[in-house]
Amino acid sequence: MQSVLRRFQFGSGVVLLTYLFMHLANHALGIWSLELAGRGLAVALRLWRSTPGTIALYGAASVHFALALHTIYGRRHWALPPAEWIRLWAGLSLPLLLIRHAVTTRLASALYGFEPNYERVVIMLLTSGTQGLQLALLAPGWVHGCLGLWFRLRHYPLAWRMKPALLAFAALLPLLSAGGFIRMMRAVETKNFPLPAPDPKLLAHQLALAAWRHDLVALYLALIVSAFIAGQLHNRLERRRP
């Protein structure tokens, strides 16, 4: 059973890492132009909004999160090496990104007809002051996925030979992504680029979408804390048994 769970964890993690890679790569395209990043976004939306893509993304997120709760509940001790602590911290931040993505794009599109593009997304982040949060949430999820993949591949000699190149790629992509996103923000803010008004459909329902985000984040944190407390109580009862 543990072997099966590890395979589910690895498979769902690969799907989420692919999503993060495409997200970061799309941002990095903004280094060249807002239009090029927009074309990359259109490709990503066609993939992840298709029926197979939707099932794969949100199914993988659900499976990965359920297995994370199972791991938190079943852990007998918390004396972890630094790399595991970094992986745990980074992994727990990933659902925060997915919640924001699901509410801001998928839920807003399904309920209110909001169709995202990079111009609208950047304007929304600038007007809400959350552009720094967008960048801060992407990197930890990428770190978590890269560490998880490395823990699975480090047993192979080829992985060790490729380690410098893999480290360089893992570090460079978030930097390029941040650079592209900053470049897109400057393109939107510059005087030579007219600043359109925020999408009226999204403005009309901002409070409702904010409430959805708040409730989902609160539920996510409650599940994490509950799994930890339940696991600690279970461990204490196990130690008291004769």
Backbone as JSON, one array per atom type, in Angstrom:
{
  "sequence": "MQSVLRRFQFGSGVVLLTYLFMHLANHALGIWSLELAGRGLAVALRLWRSTPGTIALYGAASVHFALALHTIYGRRHWALPPAEWIRLWAGLSLPLLLIRHAVTTRLASALYGFEPNYERVVIMLLTSGTQGLQLALLAPGWVHGCLGLWFRLRHYPLAWRMKPALLAFAALLPLLSAGGFIRMMRAVETKNFPLPAPDPKLLAHQLALAAWRHDLVALYLALIVSAFIAGQLHNRLERRRP",
  "N": [[0.82, -1.2, 0.0], [1.95, 1.27, 0.79], [3.79, 1.59, -1.26], [2.08, 1.96, -3.45], [0.81, 4.34, -2.7], [3.01, 6.06, -2.75], [3.52, 6.07, -5.49], [1.2, 7.3, -6.46], [1.56, 9.77, -5.24], [3.9, 10.64, -6.5], [3.12, 10.69, -9.22], [0.95, 12.56, -9.21], [2.39, 14.73, -8.3], [4.13, 15.21, -10.45], [2.35, 16.12, -12.4], [1.49, 18.54, -11.21], [3.94, 19.85, -11.06], [4.47, 20.17, -13.75], [2.43, 21.95, -14.42], [3.28, 24.18, -12.89], [5.74, 24.65, -14.13], [4.9, 25.47, -16.73], [3.51, 27.75, -16.01], [5.53, 29.39, -14.89], [7.22, 29.54, -17.11], [5.56, 30.87, -18.93], [5.38, 33.39, -17.67], [8.06, 34.1, -17.9], [8.26, 34.57, -20.63], [7.36, 37.11, -20.81], [9.55, 38.75, -20.66], [10.37, 39.28, -23.23], [8.01, 40.25, -24.58], [4.73, 41.53, -23.84], [2.75, 40.59, -25.48], [3.78, 38.16, -26.49], [3.9, 36.66, -24.13], [1.18, 36.59, -23.67], [0.32, 34.96, -25.79], [1.5, 32.56, -25.02], [0.06, 32.16, -22.65], [-2.48, 31.71, -23.72], [-2.13, 29.22, -24.95], [-1.6, 27.66, -22.68], [-4.03, 27.93, -21.32], [-5.77, 26.64, -23.07], [-4.87, 24.05, -22.75], [-5.12, 23.46, -19.91], [-7.76, 24.09, -19.41], [-9.19, 22.36, -20.91], [-11.19, 19.36, -20.89], [-9.7, 16.92, -20.21], [-7.37, 18.22, -19.2], [-8.37, 19.75, -17.07], [-9.34, 17.74, -15.35], [-6.93, 16.41, -14.87], [-5.31, 18.42, -13.63], [-6.78, 19.44, -11.32], [-7.52, 17.05, -10.21], [-4.99, 15.94, -9.65], [-4.07, 17.87, -7.83], [-5.92, 17.47, -5.74], [-5.41, 14.78, -5.02], [-2.7, 14.93, -4.3], [-2.8, 16.7, -2.15], [-4.47, 15.29, -0.38], [-2.81, 13.1, 0.17], [-0.75, 14.46, 1.38], [-1.99, 15.31, 3.75], [-2.42, 12.77, 4.83], [0.24, 12.02, 5.26], [1.07, 13.94, 7.15], [-0.64, 13.31, 9.25], [0.17, 10.68, 9.79], [2.84, 10.85, 10.54], [5.41, 10.0, 12.76], [7.4, 11.34, 14.09], [9.0, 14.58, 14.17], [11.56, 15.27, 13.62], [13.26, 16.32, 11.26], [15.49, 16.42, 8.41], [17.11, 19.43, 7.12], [16.52, 19.79, 4.33], [14.12, 18.39, 4.02], [12.42, 19.9, 5.65], [12.39, 22.29, 4.22], [11.22, 21.39, 1.87], [8.71, 20.61, 2.89], [7.67, 23.06, 3.88], [7.63, 24.55, 1.49], [5.9, 23.0, -0.05], [3.45, 23.21, 1.31], [2.71, 25.74, 0.69], [1.91, 25.7, -1.93], [-0.89, 24.96, -2.44], [-2.07, 27.41, -1.77], [-1.45, 29.05, -3.92], [-2.82, 27.63, -5.93], [-5.44, 27.89, -5.03], [-5.87, 30.66, -5.28], [-5.53, 30.81, -8.05], [-7.64, 29.15, -8.96], [-9.91, 30.5, -8.03], [-9.62, 33.14, -9.06], [-9.42, 32.81, -11.81], [-10.71, 30.34, -12.93], [-13.15, 30.12, -11.4], [-14.08, 32.74, -11.54], [-14.41, 32.9, -14.29], [-16.32, 30.89, -14.78], [-18.55, 31.72, -13.25], [-18.9, 34.48, -13.72], [-18.08, 35.14, -16.26], [-15.52, 36.14, -16.77], [-12.67, 36.46, -18.68], [-9.38, 35.64, -18.58], [-6.39, 37.48, -19.42], [-2.91, 38.36, -19.81], [-2.62, 41.11, -19.58], [-4.99, 41.93, -18.26], [-4.73, 40.4, -15.92], [-2.35, 41.43, -14.79], [-3.13, 44.1, -14.37], [-5.18, 43.69, -12.5], [-3.69, 42.63, -10.35], [-2.01, 44.78, -9.82], [-3.83, 46.81, -9.08], [-4.91, 45.68, -6.81], [-2.72, 45.4, -5.25], [-1.3, 43.02, -4.92], [0.78, 41.97, -6.39], [3.34, 41.26, -5.55], [2.77, 39.08, -3.94], [1.93, 37.22, -5.83], [4.34, 36.56, -7.14], [5.74, 35.57, -4.95], [4.37, 33.25, -4.27], [4.72, 31.46, -6.35], [7.4, 30.57, -6.44], [7.99, 28.93, -4.03], [6.36, 26.64, -4.5], [7.53, 25.64, -6.83], [10.09, 25.03, -5.83], [9.41, 23.01, -3.99], [8.39, 21.03, -5.74], [10.66, 20.51, -7.34], [12.48, 19.55, -5.42], [11.09, 17.27, -4.54], [11.09, 15.77, -6.92], [13.84, 15.42, -7.22], [14.47, 13.87, -4.97], [13.4, 11.47, -5.77], [14.89, 10.88, -8.05], [17.54, 10.82, -7.33], [18.76, 8.42, -6.83], [19.75, 7.42, -9.12], [22.6, 7.08, -11.19], [22.89, 8.75, -13.47], [21.37, 10.99, -12.81], [22.95, 12.21, -10.84], [25.15, 12.94, -12.38], [24.0, 14.87, -13.95], [23.34, 16.76, -12.12], [24.48, 19.47, -11.65], [23.52, 20.86, -13.94], [20.76, 20.51, -13.62], [20.33, 21.86, -11.19], [21.02, 24.46, -11.95], [19.04, 24.98, -13.88], [16.71, 24.76, -12.26], [17.08, 26.93, -10.57], [17.28, 29.09, -12.32], [14.9, 29.35, -13.84], [12.73, 30.38, -12.1], [13.86, 32.94, -11.63], [13.96, 34.06, -14.21], [11.22, 34.05, -14.65], [10.3, 35.85, -12.69], [11.6, 38.13, -13.64], [10.32, 38.43, -16.13], [7.68, 38.88, -15.31], [7.92, 41.28, -13.89], [8.76, 42.9, -15.98], [6.43, 42.86, -17.55], [4.68, 44.2, -15.81], [5.84, 46.72, -15.8], [5.47, 47.37, -18.47], [2.71, 47.63, -18.56], [2.37, 49.76, -16.83], [3.75, 51.86, -17.99], [3.88, 55.08, -19.56], [3.64, 55.1, -22.25], [2.07, 53.0, -22.8], [-1.24, 52.57, -22.91], [-3.31, 52.56, -20.07], [-5.74, 50.35, -19.47], [-9.09, 50.29, -18.16], [-9.9, 48.38, -15.21], [-11.35, 45.11, -15.54], [-14.83, 45.27, -15.85], [-16.66, 43.26, -15.13], [-15.22, 41.71, -13.35], [-14.62, 43.57, -11.36], [-17.18, 44.09, -10.35], [-17.73, 41.85, -8.92], [-15.75, 41.46, -7.08], [-15.75, 41.38, -4.26], [-17.23, 39.08, -3.72], [-15.6, 37.12, -4.89], [-13.32, 37.48, -3.32], [-14.32, 36.62, -0.89], [-14.74, 33.91, -1.46], [-12.04, 33.11, -1.82], [-11.04, 33.62, 0.77], [-12.57, 31.84, 2.34], [-11.86, 29.33, 1.27], [-9.09, 29.27, 1.74], [-9.13, 29.37, 4.54], [-10.41, 26.91, 5.07], [-8.5, 25.14, 4.0], [-6.24, 25.64, 5.7], [-7.39, 24.87, 8.12], [-7.76, 22.12, 7.71], [-5.09, 21.26, 7.51], [-4.1, 21.89, 10.1], [-5.84, 20.32, 11.63], [-5.19, 17.71, 10.77], [-2.58, 17.54, 11.75], [-2.97, 17.83, 14.56], [-4.67, 15.65, 15.07], [-2.95, 13.58, 14.33], [-0.94, 13.86, 16.3], [-2.39, 13.31, 18.63], [-3.09, 10.66, 18.08], [-0.54, 9.49, 18.06], [0.17, 9.86, 20.75], [-1.71, 8.28, 22.06], [-0.93, 5.8, 21.07], [1.57, 5.49, 22.24], [0.85, 5.19, 24.88], [-0.33, 2.75, 25.05], [-0.13, -0.57, 26.38]],
  "CA": [[0.0, 0.0, 0.0], [2.83, 2.43, 0.81], [4.34, 1.74, -2.61], [1.02, 2.53, -4.29], [0.64, 5.74, -2.3], [4.16, 6.82, -3.25], [3.35, 6.25, -6.93], [0.18, 8.34, -6.63], [2.17, 11.04, -4.85], [4.85, 11.04, -7.54], [2.38, 11.02, -10.44], [0.24, 13.82, -9.03], [3.4, 15.77, -8.2], [4.64, 15.52, -11.79], [1.33, 16.96, -13.06], [1.54, 19.88, -10.62], [5.21, 20.46, -11.45], [4.29, 20.58, -15.14], [1.62, 23.17, -14.37], [4.13, 25.26, -12.41], [6.72, 24.94, -15.17], [4.26, 26.25, -17.77], [3.18, 29.06, -15.42], [6.78, 30.15, -14.81], [7.7, 29.79, -18.46], [4.72, 31.93, -19.5], [5.83, 34.66, -17.11], [9.38, 34.42, -18.46], [8.08, 35.11, -21.98], [7.13, 38.55, -20.69], [10.82, 39.47, -20.85], [10.4, 39.71, -24.63], [6.87, 41.14, -24.84], [3.46, 41.17, -23.23], [1.99, 39.83, -26.48], [4.31, 36.8, -26.53], [3.41, 36.0, -22.91], [-0.24, 36.34, -23.87], [0.14, 33.78, -26.64], [1.81, 31.41, -24.18], [-1.08, 31.96, -21.75], [-3.58, 31.12, -24.49], [-1.83, 27.8, -25.1], [-1.77, 27.02, -21.37], [-5.46, 27.88, -21.01], [-6.39, 25.57, -23.88], [-4.5, 22.77, -22.16], [-5.64, 23.21, -18.56], [-9.22, 24.25, -19.38], [-9.82, 21.22, -21.57], [-11.7, 18.38, -19.92], [-8.59, 16.14, -19.64], [-6.48, 19.07, -18.43], [-9.02, 20.1, -15.8], [-9.34, 16.55, -14.5], [-5.56, 16.12, -14.47], [-4.79, 19.43, -12.71], [-7.47, 19.49, -10.03], [-7.41, 15.72, -9.63], [-3.65, 15.82, -9.08], [-4.01, 18.72, -6.64], [-6.69, 16.82, -4.66], [-4.69, 13.58, -4.58], [-1.45, 15.33, -3.64], [-3.15, 17.3, -0.87], [-4.95, 14.21, 0.49], [-1.64, 12.33, 0.61], [-0.01, 15.31, 2.32], [-2.71, 15.18, 5.03], [-2.13, 11.43, 5.32], [1.62, 12.02, 5.75], [1.1, 14.74, 8.38], [-1.32, 12.54, 10.29], [0.87, 9.45, 10.13], [4.25, 11.03, 10.92], [5.63, 9.66, 14.16], [8.3, 12.33, 14.69], [9.21, 15.74, 13.32], [13.0, 15.56, 13.55], [13.51, 16.18, 9.83], [16.65, 17.15, 7.89], [16.73, 20.74, 6.57], [15.92, 19.7, 2.99], [12.74, 17.96, 4.18], [11.67, 21.04, 6.17], [12.2, 23.22, 3.11], [10.24, 20.77, 0.98], [7.4, 20.67, 3.54], [7.21, 24.45, 3.87], [7.33, 24.96, 0.12], [4.73, 22.27, -0.53], [2.23, 23.7, 1.93], [2.35, 27.02, 0.09], [1.41, 25.5, -3.29], [-2.34, 25.1, -2.53], [-2.46, 28.82, -1.72], [-1.4, 29.5, -5.31], [-3.89, 26.99, -6.7], [-6.72, 28.48, -4.6], [-5.97, 31.96, -5.94], [-5.72, 30.56, -9.48], [-8.96, 28.59, -9.2], [-10.93, 31.52, -7.79], [-9.44, 34.32, -9.9], [-9.58, 32.5, -13.23], [-11.74, 29.36, -13.25], [-14.43, 30.46, -10.78], [-14.52, 34.02, -12.13], [-14.86, 32.63, -15.65], [-17.53, 30.08, -14.76], [-19.67, 32.43, -12.64], [-19.08, 35.87, -14.14], [-17.66, 35.34, -17.64], [-14.23, 36.83, -16.87], [-11.68, 35.72, -19.45], [-8.11, 36.27, -18.23], [-5.18, 37.59, -20.22], [-1.86, 38.89, -18.93], [-2.88, 42.52, -19.32], [-6.01, 42.02, -17.21], [-4.21, 39.84, -14.67], [-1.4, 42.38, -14.22], [-3.9, 45.24, -13.87], [-5.87, 43.27, -11.29], [-2.7, 42.51, -9.29], [-1.53, 46.12, -9.48], [-4.87, 47.55, -8.37], [-5.13, 45.07, -5.49], [-1.45, 45.42, -4.5], [-0.87, 41.64, -4.6], [1.73, 41.48, -7.38], [4.43, 40.6, -4.84], [2.28, 37.77, -3.48], [1.92, 36.31, -6.97], [5.7, 36.08, -7.33], [6.18, 34.83, -3.77], [3.71, 31.95, -4.19], [5.17, 30.55, -7.4], [8.73, 30.0, -6.17], [8.0, 27.79, -3.11], [5.8, 25.45, -5.14], [8.57, 25.13, -7.73], [11.12, 24.43, -4.98], [8.85, 21.76, -3.47], [8.33, 20.05, -6.81], [12.01, 20.13, -7.75], [13.04, 18.71, -4.37], [10.44, 15.97, -4.59], [11.59, 15.04, -8.09], [15.23, 15.04, -6.97], [14.49, 12.77, -4.01], [13.1, 10.25, -6.5], [15.87, 10.61, -9.1], [18.93, 10.85, -6.84], [19.29, 7.06, -6.74], [20.26, 7.04, -10.44], [23.89, 7.75, -11.47], [22.73, 9.81, -14.47], [20.87, 12.19, -12.13], [24.08, 12.87, -10.19], [25.97, 13.58, -13.4], [23.27, 16.03, -14.45], [22.94, 17.62, -11.0], [24.75, 20.9, -11.84], [22.6, 21.43, -14.94], [19.42, 20.54, -13.03], [20.31, 22.95, -10.21], [21.02, 25.72, -12.69], [17.71, 25.15, -14.47], [15.74, 24.98, -11.19], [17.26, 28.28, -10.02], [17.17, 30.11, -13.35], [13.54, 29.55, -14.32], [12.0, 31.38, -11.29], [14.43, 34.27, -11.83], [13.44, 34.54, -15.5], [9.79, 34.29, -14.48], [10.15, 37.12, -11.97], [12.0, 39.2, -14.55], [9.27, 38.61, -17.12], [6.49, 39.47, -14.7], [8.24, 42.69, -13.62], [8.76, 43.58, -17.28], [5.04, 43.05, -17.95], [4.1, 45.25, -14.97], [6.34, 48.0, -16.3], [4.82, 47.64, -19.76], [1.35, 48.08, -18.28], [2.42, 51.03, -16.11], [4.44, 52.91, -18.73], [3.01, 56.1, -20.16], [3.44, 54.8, -23.67], [1.13, 51.87, -22.92], [-2.45, 53.06, -22.24], [-3.76, 51.71, -18.98], [-7.19, 50.13, -19.57], [-9.81, 50.15, -16.88], [-10.06, 46.99, -14.79], [-12.51, 44.43, -16.12], [-16.01, 45.61, -15.03], [-17.28, 42.05, -14.58], [-14.45, 41.28, -12.18], [-14.8, 44.57, -10.31], [-18.51, 43.97, -9.77], [-17.83, 40.66, -8.08], [-14.5, 41.29, -6.35], [-16.01, 41.01, -2.87], [-17.66, 37.68, -3.7], [-14.42, 36.3, -5.15], [-12.46, 37.56, -2.14], [-14.91, 35.75, 0.14], [-14.42, 32.53, -1.85], [-10.63, 32.87, -1.5], [-10.88, 33.58, 2.23], [-13.16, 30.61, 2.88], [-11.08, 28.17, 0.84], [-7.83, 29.29, 2.47], [-9.43, 28.99, 5.91], [-10.66, 25.47, 5.08], [-7.21, 24.48, 3.78], [-5.45, 25.72, 6.92], [-8.05, 24.07, 9.15], [-7.47, 20.72, 7.43], [-3.69, 21.02, 7.87], [-3.98, 21.89, 11.56], [-6.59, 19.17, 12.15], [-4.41, 16.5, 10.51], [-1.44, 17.55, 12.67], [-3.45, 17.57, 15.93], [-5.15, 14.27, 15.12], [-1.77, 12.7, 14.32], [-0.27, 13.92, 17.59], [-3.23, 12.57, 19.57], [-2.94, 9.24, 17.76], [0.79, 9.07, 18.54], [0.16, 9.82, 22.21], [-2.47, 7.1, 22.46], [-0.13, 4.63, 20.74], [2.64, 5.37, 23.24], [0.29, 4.81, 26.19], [-0.79, 1.36, 25.03], [0.87, -1.5, 26.96]],
  "C": [[0.86, 1.27, 0.0], [3.45, 2.68, -0.56], [3.33, 2.37, -3.55], [0.83, 4.0, -3.98], [1.79, 6.61, -2.81], [4.04, 7.07, -4.76], [2.3, 7.32, -7.23], [0.76, 9.71, -6.29], [3.11, 11.55, -5.94], [4.11, 11.47, -8.81], [1.64, 12.34, -10.33], [1.23, 14.98, -8.93], [3.96, 16.17, -9.55], [3.64, 16.41, -12.54], [1.4, 18.39, -12.53], [2.84, 20.6, -10.99], [5.15, 20.93, -12.91], [3.48, 21.87, -15.23], [2.48, 24.37, -13.94], [5.17, 25.66, -13.46], [6.11, 25.82, -16.26], [3.92, 27.65, -17.27], [4.43, 29.94, -15.38], [7.31, 30.5, -16.19], [6.88, 30.88, -19.15], [5.12, 33.3, -18.98], [7.17, 35.08, -17.73], [9.26, 34.98, -19.87], [7.82, 36.61, -21.96], [8.38, 39.37, -20.79], [10.89, 40.03, -22.27], [9.23, 40.64, -24.95], [5.64, 40.61, -24.11], [2.63, 40.31, -24.18], [2.46, 38.38, -26.54], [3.86, 36.02, -25.29], [1.92, 35.7, -23.03], [-0.51, 35.14, -24.74], [0.47, 32.5, -25.87], [0.68, 31.1, -23.22], [-2.24, 31.3, -22.47], [-3.37, 29.62, -24.68], [-2.07, 27.06, -23.79], [-3.25, 26.9, -21.01], [-6.16, 26.79, -21.81], [-6.08, 24.21, -23.29], [-5.23, 22.52, -20.85], [-7.14, 23.4, -18.44], [-9.94, 23.19, -20.2], [-10.29, 20.24, -20.5], [-10.57, 17.5, -19.36], [-7.66, 16.98, -18.77], [-7.07, 19.45, -17.08], [-9.01, 18.92, -14.84], [-7.94, 16.27, -13.98], [-5.08, 17.11, -13.42], [-5.46, 19.37, -11.34], [-7.53, 18.1, -9.38], [-6.07, 15.51, -8.97], [-3.52, 16.65, -7.82], [-4.74, 18.06, -5.47], [-5.95, 15.6, -4.12], [-3.45, 13.96, -3.79], [-1.75, 15.91, -2.26], [-3.65, 16.23, 0.1], [-3.78, 13.38, 1.02], [-0.78, 13.14, 1.57], [-0.67, 15.26, 3.7], [-2.43, 13.83, 5.67], [-0.73, 11.36, 5.91], [1.72, 12.79, 7.06], [0.47, 13.96, 9.53], [-0.48, 11.35, 10.75], [2.31, 9.62, 10.59], [4.42, 10.83, 12.41], [6.58, 10.63, 14.86], [8.53, 13.44, 13.68], [10.67, 16.19, 13.32], [13.45, 15.32, 12.11], [14.8, 16.9, 9.45], [16.2, 18.46, 7.25], [16.05, 20.67, 5.21], [14.45, 19.28, 3.07], [11.87, 19.09, 4.72], [11.39, 22.05, 5.06], [11.13, 22.68, 2.16], [8.84, 20.86, 1.57], [6.84, 22.08, 3.5], [6.8, 24.88, 2.47], [6.07, 24.27, -0.4], [3.43, 22.79, 0.05], [1.81, 25.05, 1.37], [1.7, 26.84, -1.28], [-0.12, 25.59, -3.36], [-2.83, 26.54, -2.44], [-2.45, 29.42, -3.12], [-2.56, 28.93, -6.11], [-5.26, 27.54, -6.32], [-6.91, 29.83, -5.28], [-6.23, 31.79, -7.44], [-7.14, 30.1, -9.75], [-10.04, 29.64, -9.04], [-10.84, 32.65, -8.81], [-9.7, 34.03, -11.38], [-10.76, 31.56, -13.48], [-13.1, 29.74, -12.69], [-14.97, 31.76, -11.36], [-15.03, 33.82, -13.55], [-16.19, 31.9, -15.66], [-18.75, 30.88, -14.27], [-19.96, 33.77, -13.3], [-18.57, 36.15, -15.55], [-16.36, 36.09, -17.8], [-13.24, 35.94, -17.59], [-10.3, 36.35, -19.24], [-7.16, 36.4, -19.41], [-4.15, 38.31, -19.35], [-2.09, 40.36, -18.62], [-3.89, 42.68, -18.19], [-5.49, 41.51, -15.88], [-3.25, 40.81, -14.0], [-2.13, 43.59, -13.65], [-4.59, 44.89, -12.56], [-4.9, 43.18, -10.11], [-2.19, 43.88, -8.86], [-2.57, 46.89, -8.68], [-5.14, 46.98, -6.98], [-3.87, 45.06, -4.64], [-0.91, 44.05, -4.16], [0.12, 41.09, -5.62], [2.91, 40.78, -6.73], [4.03, 39.22, -4.36], [2.28, 36.77, -4.61], [3.3, 35.72, -7.2], [6.14, 35.2, -6.17], [5.57, 33.44, -3.71], [4.22, 30.96, -5.22], [6.45, 29.83, -7.0], [8.69, 28.83, -5.19], [7.42, 26.51, -3.71], [6.79, 24.8, -6.09], [9.67, 24.44, -6.95], [10.65, 23.08, -4.46], [8.85, 20.67, -4.55], [9.71, 19.58, -7.25], [12.68, 19.24, -6.7], [12.42, 17.32, -4.38], [10.91, 15.13, -5.75], [13.03, 14.57, -7.86], [15.31, 13.87, -6.0], [14.18, 11.43, -4.67], [14.2, 9.87, -7.49], [17.3, 10.45, -8.58], [19.54, 9.46, -6.7], [19.9, 6.6, -8.07], [21.57, 7.79, -10.71], [23.77, 8.9, -12.47], [22.25, 11.11, -13.82], [22.01, 12.94, -11.45], [24.99, 13.56, -11.2], [25.32, 14.85, -13.94], [22.93, 17.03, -13.35], [23.27, 19.09, -11.2], [23.8, 21.57, -12.83], [21.19, 21.53, -14.38], [19.29, 21.66, -12.01], [20.25, 24.3, -10.91], [19.65, 26.0, -13.29], [16.67, 25.48, -13.4], [15.85, 26.38, -10.61], [16.97, 29.35, -11.06], [15.73, 30.39, -13.76], [12.74, 30.52, -13.45], [12.53, 32.8, -11.45], [13.96, 34.87, -13.15], [11.96, 34.87, -15.4], [9.54, 35.61, -13.76], [10.52, 38.3, -12.86], [10.93, 39.48, -15.59], [8.04, 39.28, -16.54], [6.72, 40.95, -14.39], [8.23, 43.5, -14.92], [7.33, 43.84, -17.76], [4.37, 44.14, -17.12], [4.56, 46.62, -15.45], [5.7, 48.37, -17.63], [3.41, 48.16, -19.56], [1.36, 49.48, -17.66], [2.99, 52.18, -16.93], [3.45, 53.87, -19.39], [2.73, 55.81, -21.62], [2.46, 53.66, -23.9], [-0.15, 52.28, -22.2], [-2.96, 52.05, -21.22], [-5.27, 51.52, -19.06], [-7.8, 50.06, -18.18], [-9.89, 48.68, -16.5], [-11.35, 46.4, -15.35], [-13.76, 44.69, -15.26], [-16.69, 44.4, -14.42], [-16.56, 41.61, -13.31], [-14.61, 42.27, -11.04], [-16.14, 44.4, -9.6], [-18.61, 42.81, -8.78], [-16.56, 40.42, -7.26], [-14.74, 40.83, -4.91], [-16.41, 39.55, -2.77], [-16.47, 36.75, -3.93], [-13.46, 36.32, -3.97], [-13.0, 36.68, -1.02], [-14.65, 34.28, -0.16], [-12.97, 32.2, -1.49], [-10.43, 32.73, 0.01], [-11.39, 32.27, 2.79], [-12.35, 29.38, 2.5], [-9.73, 28.11, 1.55], [-8.04, 28.88, 3.92], [-9.68, 27.49, 6.03], [-9.36, 24.7, 4.91], [-6.36, 24.49, 5.06], [-6.06, 24.89, 8.05], [-7.78, 22.58, 8.96], [-6.03, 20.36, 7.81], [-3.54, 20.91, 9.39], [-4.68, 20.68, 12.16], [-5.82, 17.87, 11.95], [-3.23, 16.42, 11.48], [-1.89, 17.21, 14.1], [-3.92, 16.13, 16.07], [-3.98, 13.29, 15.13], [-1.05, 12.69, 15.65], [-1.07, 13.18, 18.67], [-3.11, 11.07, 19.35], [-1.6, 8.71, 18.26], [0.82, 8.94, 20.05], [-0.6, 8.59, 22.71], [-1.68, 5.82, 22.18], [0.97, 4.41, 21.78], [2.11, 4.91, 24.6], [-0.19, 3.36, 26.23], [0.28, 0.44, 25.59], [1.48, -2.39, 25.88]]
}
